[in-house]
Each structure stands twice: as structure tokens, then as C-alpha cells.
Amino acid sequence: MLELRPTCEHCNKPLPPSSTEAMICSFECTFCHDCAAGVFGNACPNCGGGFAPRPVRPANNWKGDNFLGKYPASTVVKHRPADLASHALLLERLDKIAPEKR
């Protein structure tokens, strides 16, 4: 189950469970859309993978107790701004390699 981390790991922007701006990699590294697309060029600074929109967990119990009330979002902030110089080197290595082929 996704943690639904509360903030962007780079800029610390709030990303509540209902946010449509939250982007994640396959390891659940969580960034706002501006950082994922703009700062990181769709390459996770932690693993090099691409990003996808983070799903929104239903706030209401529509079916089978699968909702925020039973499975709340994480409150643990993982604010660890990326080293942009290191990330630039990673982007050079990943140049012209589509995220699904990394």
C-alpha cells in the first residue's frame, strides 16, 4: 500500500492525500510536479527511474473499508533536497533513455 508521503522530498511543498500534484517513482520517492518535471527532468534523483502521478486514496468508504479513514496517509516527512550537481551528472547518463527503458 502506498505511504502517501506528506511533502515533496526536495522542496518540502505540502502534498496532502488529495493532491493531484504529487509524483512518485517505483520506490515511492515523492516529489511535487514542479520538482519532478522541472528540476529533475523526469528522473528520480534517488534511483534514476521516471515519475508517475501518485493516485489519490478515496476519502470516503465507497467499498470494503478501502479509504483514508482506515488506511491513513503517512505523516513522516522525508525532506532530503537533492544535490543538483550530482543530479545533472545523472541526467547526462540517462540522456535519450526513456524512463521505461532505464
C-alpha positions as CSV (number, residue, x, y, z in Angstrom):
1,M,0.0,0.0,0.0
2,L,1.3,3.4,-0.9
3,E,2.5,5.6,2.0
4,L,1.1,8.8,0.5
5,R,4.0,10.9,1.9
6,P,3.0,14.3,3.0
7,T,5.5,16.6,1.3
8,C,7.9,16.9,-1.7
9,E,11.2,15.4,-0.7
10,H,13.1,18.2,-2.5
11,C,11.2,21.5,-1.8
12,N,9.1,20.3,1.1
13,K,5.9,21.5,-0.5
14,P,2.8,20.0,1.2
15,L,1.3,17.1,-0.8
16,P,-1.9,16.1,1.1
17,P,-3.5,12.8,0.2
18,S,-5.9,14.5,-2.3
19,S,-3.1,16.3,-4.2
20,T,-3.0,15.8,-7.9
21,E,0.5,17.4,-8.0
22,A,2.2,14.5,-6.2
23,M,4.5,12.4,-8.4
24,I,6.2,9.2,-7.4
25,C,8.8,6.8,-8.7
26,S,8.5,3.0,-8.3
27,F,10.2,3.2,-4.9
28,E,7.6,5.8,-3.8
29,C,10.1,8.7,-3.7
30,T,7.6,11.6,-3.7
31,F,8.0,15.0,-5.3
32,C,5.7,17.8,-6.4
33,H,5.1,18.1,-10.2
34,D,7.3,21.2,-10.4
35,C,10.3,19.4,-9.0
36,A,9.7,16.0,-10.8
37,A,9.3,17.6,-14.2
38,G,11.2,20.8,-14.0
39,V,14.1,20.4,-11.6
40,F,14.7,16.7,-12.1
41,G,13.7,16.2,-15.8
42,N,11.5,13.1,-15.0
43,A,14.5,11.3,-13.5
44,C,14.2,10.4,-9.8
45,P,17.3,11.8,-8.0
46,N,17.4,8.7,-5.8
47,C,17.1,5.9,-8.3
48,G,17.1,7.3,-11.8
49,G,13.6,6.0,-12.6
50,G,10.8,8.0,-14.1
51,F,7.8,9.5,-12.3
52,A,4.1,8.8,-12.5
53,P,1.2,10.7,-10.9
54,R,0.5,9.4,-7.4
55,P,-3.0,8.0,-7.1
56,V,-5.5,9.7,-4.7
57,R,-6.8,7.4,-2.0
58,P,-10.5,7.8,-1.5
59,A,-11.6,9.9,1.4
60,N,-14.9,8.1,1.7
61,N,-15.6,4.5,2.4
62,W,-17.1,3.6,-1.0
63,K,-16.3,-0.1,-0.8
64,G,-14.7,-2.6,1.6
65,D,-13.2,-0.1,4.0
66,N,-10.6,0.9,1.4
67,F,-10.3,4.6,2.3
68,L,-8.2,7.1,4.2
69,G,-10.1,6.6,7.4
70,K,-8.9,3.0,7.6
71,Y,-5.6,3.5,5.8
72,P,-4.3,7.0,6.6
73,A,-1.6,8.8,4.7
74,S,1.9,8.9,6.2
75,T,2.8,11.8,8.4
76,V,6.5,11.2,8.2
77,V,8.2,13.9,6.3
78,K,11.2,12.9,4.2
79,H,12.7,16.2,3.3
80,R,16.0,15.5,1.7
81,P,16.8,18.0,-1.0
82,A,18.7,16.5,-3.9
83,D,22.3,17.5,-4.8
84,L,21.6,19.3,-8.1
85,A,25.2,18.9,-9.4
86,S,25.0,15.2,-8.9
87,H,21.6,15.1,-10.5
88,A,23.0,16.9,-13.6
89,L,25.6,14.1,-14.0
90,L,22.8,11.5,-13.6
91,L,20.7,13.3,-16.3
92,E,23.8,13.2,-18.6
93,R,24.0,9.4,-18.2
94,L,20.3,9.0,-18.8
95,D,20.1,11.3,-21.8
96,K,17.9,9.8,-24.5
97,I,16.9,6.8,-22.4
98,A,13.2,6.6,-21.9
99,P,12.1,6.0,-18.3
100,E,10.6,2.7,-19.2
101,K,13.9,1.5,-20.6
102,R,16.2,2.6,-17.8
